[in-house]
Amino acid sequence: MKIKQSHWHHFFGGIGLLLLIIQVLSGSVLTLFYLPDLKEAYGSVQ
């Protein structure tokens, strides 16, 4: 399927997907290092 003309609005879906992937990956990495203990939580994200 070819688009007759491309416009910058057509990139919103790809940009949204890219941002979602980045958010999921960074959240996954954060779960490896975050400690949910009240005393150690602040130090684990520093």
N, C-alpha and C positions, 0 to 999 in steps of 0.2 A: 504494500500500500504506500503510495507516494503522496506526500503533502504538496499541494500546489505552491504554497509559499510558507516559509517558516517565520515564526514570530517569537519574541522572547517569552511570551506566555506559555509556549509549548514546553519550556524547560522546568516549569514549576513542579511537575510530578517527579522528575528525576532528581531535582534538588531536594524535595521533601523526602524521597527515599534515601538519598545519601545522608541527610541529616538524621534520619531515623536509625540508620545503620551505625553511624558514629555514636549516637546516644546509647544504643544497645551495647555496643562494644565497650564504651567507657564505663557504663554501669556494671558490666560483667567484670571488668578489671577492678573496679572499686569494691565489688563484693569479695574479692580475694584478699584485700588488705584491710578492710574496715572491720573494726572490733566493736560490737554493740554494747560493750560494757561502759557504764557511765564514766568511770575513771580513765579508761584507755581510749575512748572514742575520739577525743580531741587530738591526741598524739598520733593516732593512726592515719589521720587525713592531712597531717602537716608535711 
